[in-house]
Structure formats: C-alpha cells, structure tokens
Amino acid sequence: MGRHCEVSGKKTSFGNHITTRGKAKYLGGVGIKCTGVSRRMFKPNLQRIHVWLPNGTTTHVTVATSVIRTGMLKLEVDGKMQTFPLIKASKGSAKARAELKNMYPI
C-alpha cells in the first residue's frame, strides 16, 4: 500500500508553509506580514525492518521510528491482534538466528 505505518497508522499529512516579511512588533518593527501561503507535506519517518513474529516466523514490516523506539509491536498474527516485543531478525548464519531466538523466547 502507500506510505503508512503498519502498527501506528501514521501516514502523510498536509499543511501550509507560510512565508512572512517584516520585523516583529516586540523587536521594534511594525509587525510581520504574510506574503504567501503554499501547501506542503509532512511525511512520517518510516523504516522497513525484519522482525520475529510470535508464531516463529519472520517478516518485513514498515513501521515508524516512534514505534521502533517503544520496542513493542501490535500486529495481526494468525488472524488476531497481538502485542509482542520488537525483536529484529538477525541477518547472517543460522547459528546467530538460533542464538537470538533462544535469548528472546516469545
């Protein structure tokens, strides 16, 4: 789908960029004046990460960095919503993956 977080639902939002000129009154000027208003986009900081799921599989999910900082994921796994710790799947040998799986039993 488009640019959105699969966990928190964050997506691109829209707003205005206001261009001004002049000097603020509190600085001794006559005030600032608006010279133009143009539309702009606020894009979420999304990252595609590889995570372990509670059923033992791994998958790629696109999540916002705010979700990564919390360390918890709330995703639909096997048809039901589950909350579980965010464990990034390691790239490399099967031994390293097995070691990580033993460290974080889900």
N, C-alpha and C positions, 0 to 999 in steps of 0.2 A: 504494500500500500504506500501511501505518501509519507512525508516527513512527520512522524509522530512516535512517541514513546509507547512501547507495548505494555508498560507497567503503570505509569502515572497518567498517560493520556496527553502529555504535553505536546503541543503542535504549534505551527507557525501562527503568530497573531499579528495584527496590523495596528498601526497608529499613525501619528503625524510627526514630522520633523518641522519645527518652527524656526525660521530664520529671523533674527532681530538686528536692529541697529540702534545706536544712541548710547547714552550714559545713564545709569540708574539714578533715580532722584536722591537716594541716600548718599550717593557719591558726589552730589552737587550738580547733576545734569537735569535735563527736562524730562527724563523718563525714556524707557526703551520702547521702540515701535516695532511692530510685526511687519516684515517686508515680504514674507512669503510662507506658505504652508504647503508642504508636499508629503505625499504618503510614503510610508516606509514599512518594512517587515521586521519583526522580532523573531528570530529563529532559535529554537531550543538547541542546546549543545548535546547532540545525540552521538552515541558510540555503539558500535556493533561488537558485542562480546560473546564469547563461547562459554556457556555455563553448564554445570551439572544439574540435572533435574532429580527430584526425589525418587523417581522410578528407575534410576540408574543409568539413564541415557544422557547424552549431551546434545545441546542445540545452540544455534546462534540466535540472539535476541538483540533488538535495537532498543536501547534504554537511554534515558537522560542521565547526565553525570550526577545530578542530585540523587537519583536512585542508587547509583553505584556508591556514593558516599554513605548512604544509610546502611548499606550492607544487607538489606532484606529485599527479596523479590516476592511479588504476589502475582502468580501466573496461573492460567488454566492448564492443569496437567491431568490427563486421563479423564477429561470431562468435568472436573470440579476445580474450583478456585483453591489454591494452596499458597500459604506463606512459608517461605523457607529461606535459610541464609544464602547469600550470594557467594558461590564458590566458583571462581574462574577455572575452567578446564585447562590443564597444562598442555602445552604443545611439547612433543618430544617422544621419548620412549614409553613403552607400555609399563615399564617398571616405575617411571616417575608418575604416571597417571594412577597406578595402583597404590603407590605411596600416598598420594594426595587423597585418594578415596578412603584410605584407612584413617587418615588424620581427621577427616570430616565425615563421619558416618551420618547419613540422612535417614 
